[in-house]
Amino acid sequence: MSDVLRVSKVSKDYGSRGRVHRVLSDVSLELARGEVLGVVGESGSGKSTLGRIVAGFLPPSGGSVEHLAGGPRSVQMIVQESAGALNPRLPVWRSMAEVTAVNRRLTRRFREPSMEYVRYVGLSDADADRRPTQLSGGQRQRVSIARALAAKPAVLVCDEAVSSLDVSVRATVLNLLNRVRVDFGIAMIFISHDIAVVSHLADRVLVLSNGKVMEHGPTEQVLTRPESDYTRALIAATPSLERRLMHSAEGA
């Protein structure tokens, strides 16, 4: 598979005049078409900063980000709080149409092209005429996914995209994201503090702590044979994942 994204020794500093706080330090990664990279770590580890740099919302202080399939606009981002990412005054179809009707007046004729993606994520035609405040959290997150798909991205950055959802809704959205990567060949950076959630979706896992890469490799390898004490601590702090890994080892 060909790479769609290359991040080389990216760093990010905040502050000035000798009081600089480094939140990312020499982070490198590559992402192939249709691949999912899970990025895990505790709060403050630099996960969201990395996602925002990849998506073009923040400039790096050092290093480079190469978008190999269409430039920065080929990256879309889905955040935790979907309500804040959607205009509360617009019905769903108009929020969708904004993506494809750049610099053009949003008339009703833009509704139908948006419906392809609305229906794909499991929402109804009636949902398309509702405003975000009239939808559940899971429905709003599906709108965010549909809106991202309408932009035809090569890379999707999901920053804690399911962490605020109920368990059953979370599973539905994770299954949808997995279907998106298969059906559209979209690569994903899936950012989460929950390593158990990442284990369901990611092909590879990158572990961050204090802005530094502690470990990076295939998901099964990182979770069953972690090299760093930090990764082992993350796994131990997720009882359901640890039990599943122990059960798999016993059955091997």
DALINNOR-V850374 format. One record per backbone hydrogen bond with DSSP energy under -1.0 kcal/mol. CO is the residue of the C=O (numbers start at 1). NH is the residue of the N-H. Records with the same first field share a line. If there is no record, write none. Layout:
CO: NH + NH
//
This chain:
2: 33
4: 68
5: 31
6: 66
7: 29
8: 64
10: 27
11: 61 + 62
12: 23 + 24
14: 21
16: 19
21: 14
24: 12
27: 10
29: 7
31: 4 + 5
32: 35
35: 188
36: 203 + 204
37: 190
38: 206
39: 192
40: 208
42: 45
45: 211
46: 50
47: 51
48: 52
49: 53
50: 54
51: 55
52: 57 + 58
62: 11
64: 8
66: 6
71: 74
72: 75
74: 154 + 155
76: 157
78: 159
80: 82
87: 90
91: 95
92: 96
93: 97
94: 98
96: 99
97: 101
101: 104
105: 107
107: 110
108: 111
111: 115
114: 118
115: 119
116: 120
117: 121
118: 123
119: 122
124: 128
126: 129
127: 130
128: 93
130: 92
131: 134
132: 135
136: 140
137: 141
138: 142
139: 143
140: 144
141: 145
142: 146
143: 147
144: 148
145: 149
146: 150
149: 152
154: 187
155: 76
156: 189
157: 78
158: 191
162: 165
166: 170
167: 171
168: 172
169: 173
170: 174
171: 175
172: 176
173: 177
174: 178
175: 179
176: 180
177: 181
178: 182
179: 183
180: 184
187: 156
188: 37
189: 158
190: 39
191: 160
194: 198
195: 199
197: 200
198: 201 + 202
203: 219
204: 38
205: 217
206: 40
207: 214 + 215
209: 212
211: 25
212: 209
215: 207
217: 205
218: 222
219: 223
220: 224
221: 225
228: 232
229: 233
230: 234
231: 235
232: 236
233: 237
235: 238
238: 242
239: 243
240: 244
241: 245
242: 246
243: 247
244: 248
245: 249
246: 250
247: 251
//
